[in-house]
């Protein structure tokens, strides 16, 4: 609730900035020489405003507090929103590869919880990559099933830990760096949506989380 309120409060001044920027561009359009000199700086500001707006939008979806389980959850939009939230952790270090299906993937569930689950999986993938690497996002659907695959080229998970990933309080992270809530939440949310999570991992090569609905 607090994060949703913060996102709402941030959105108001962002609208003022966006409005002022548009008015300034309009005024400068009357002077070609001045517009050329200042235009590149306005474009930088415009890009910053847009990136900030996207982050606020992502937080709003993440903070959605409804308890309904019959909302339309757009898988591609959710993945993009969550990537926006953690973008600063990815830049210049982790390459994002998207292999989205050509058709929209709409799942039934709770939009806020679904965002939280996807964000947890992406954060785990980012943290599993110590230096540089890739996160590959794949979506697939046919008449029988829909799948979201989140794959990283990180450190991998030992085989003896794979079956315990959904257990509450279980974590493979160092003491003080993990609570064991994140993945258990993911498993719970996916089950509520009528799906399941399967994990494939090789130590030293990476991990693949397969969400099937």
Protein Blocks (a to p, Z undefined) as FASTA:
>chain_A
ZZmmmmmmmmmmmmmmmmmmmmmmmmmmmmmklmmmmmmmmmmmmmmmmmmmmmmmmmmm
mmocbfbfkbccdfklmmmmmmmmmmmmmgokbccdddddfbdcdddddfklmmmmmmmm
mmmmmmmpmkbccddddddddfkbccdddddfbebpafklmmmmmpghiafbdehiagol
mmmmmmmmmmmnopacdddddehkaccddddZZ
